[in-house]
Amino acid sequence: MKTVLLNDQTVGTTEQDVEIGDKVVVDLHDENGMPIQVEGIVEEILTEG
């Protein structure tokens, strides 16, 4: 699982094998703690696991 920063400054996780510049859907939680998915372009890979 990777934690990535998207071009809109969203931080989320993905199990996809992505590189900087790839379009990806990430999992994260909204302000109420509900799980959501957001699509964007990978700007930076923060952690790999």
C-alpha positions as CSV (number, residue, x, y, z in Angstrom):
1,M,0.0,0.0,0.0
2,K,1.3,3.5,-0.9
3,T,0.4,6.8,0.6
4,V,0.4,9.5,-2.1
5,L,-0.1,13.2,-2.5
6,L,-2.3,14.2,-5.4
7,N,-2.1,17.3,-7.5
8,D,-5.0,18.9,-5.5
9,Q,-3.0,18.4,-2.3
10,T,-5.2,15.4,-1.2
11,V,-3.4,12.7,0.7
12,G,-4.7,9.2,0.5
13,T,-3.7,5.5,0.1
14,T,-3.8,3.1,-2.8
15,E,-2.9,-0.5,-3.4
16,Q,-2.2,0.3,-7.1
17,D,1.4,0.3,-8.4
18,V,1.7,4.0,-9.3
19,E,4.4,6.4,-10.3
20,I,4.4,10.2,-10.2
21,G,2.2,11.6,-12.9
22,D,-0.2,8.6,-12.9
23,K,-4.0,9.0,-12.6
24,V,-5.1,7.1,-9.5
25,V,-8.1,6.7,-7.2
26,V,-7.2,6.9,-3.5
27,D,-9.0,6.0,-0.3
28,L,-9.3,8.5,2.6
29,H,-11.8,9.7,5.1
30,D,-14.0,12.9,5.0
31,E,-14.5,15.4,7.8
32,N,-17.1,13.1,9.4
33,G,-14.8,10.0,9.3
34,M,-16.7,8.3,6.5
35,P,-14.5,6.5,3.9
36,I,-14.4,8.1,0.5
37,Q,-12.5,7.8,-2.7
38,V,-10.9,10.6,-4.7
39,E,-9.4,10.6,-8.2
40,G,-6.4,12.6,-9.1
41,I,-2.8,12.8,-10.5
42,V,0.0,11.5,-8.3
43,E,2.3,14.4,-7.4
44,E,4.5,12.6,-4.8
45,I,4.8,9.2,-3.2
46,L,4.9,9.7,0.6
47,T,5.3,6.1,1.8
48,E,5.4,2.6,0.4
49,G,4.5,-0.4,2.3
